[in-house]
Amino acid sequence: MLKLPLRMEEVLIMFSGQGLREVDIAEKLGVSRQAVNKSLREARARLTRIFLELAEVLNSDIVRINVEKGCMVLRNRQRGVKIYVLYVSGKGPQILLSKDFGHLNVNRVYYERMIEEAVKWGLLSPRVKELGLREALEKLVAKMEE
């Protein structure tokens, strides 16, 4: 299955997205700093494996992986289009195909969830929610491309 255990997700997002130190996460979760360190190492390794497996399944070349921000950019081998992948808590990797965000109203909930997760990961500032959905998605893609 292409998902991290919930605790690993939580620790990785607290560290990467919220910028908390290992010791602060340990205190918040009531565990040792060593347990947090181990969880972070395992979470990074598992997320990397998830991204590599997904690239293979999608028959795509990896353009960029940023495990610290929970995202990956691929280029599909058949069509040459870019595929943007964001790890979504509790769901696993979610995909945006190219920069064409057609059917915004049909996929609104899906896209809004991706924007929320991008904020959690620290890819986007919370102020991005003040923008329109299309503009927020364009900012997300630009950040994933960096």
Secondary structure as GFF3:
##gff-version 3
##sequence-region A 1 146
A	DSSP	alpha_helix	6	16	.	.	.	ID=ss1
A	DSSP	alpha_helix	22	29	.	.	.	ID=ss2
A	DSSP	alpha_helix	33	57	.	.	.	ID=ss3
A	DSSP	beta_strand	60	66	.	.	.	ID=ss4
A	DSSP	three_ten_helix	67	69	.	.	.	ID=ss5
A	DSSP	beta_strand	71	76	.	.	.	ID=ss6
A	DSSP	beta_strand	82	88	.	.	.	ID=ss7
A	DSSP	beta_strand	92	97	.	.	.	ID=ss8
A	DSSP	alpha_helix	108	120	.	.	.	ID=ss9
A	DSSP	three_ten_helix	126	130	.	.	.	ID=ss10
A	DSSP	alpha_helix	133	145	.	.	.	ID=ss11
###
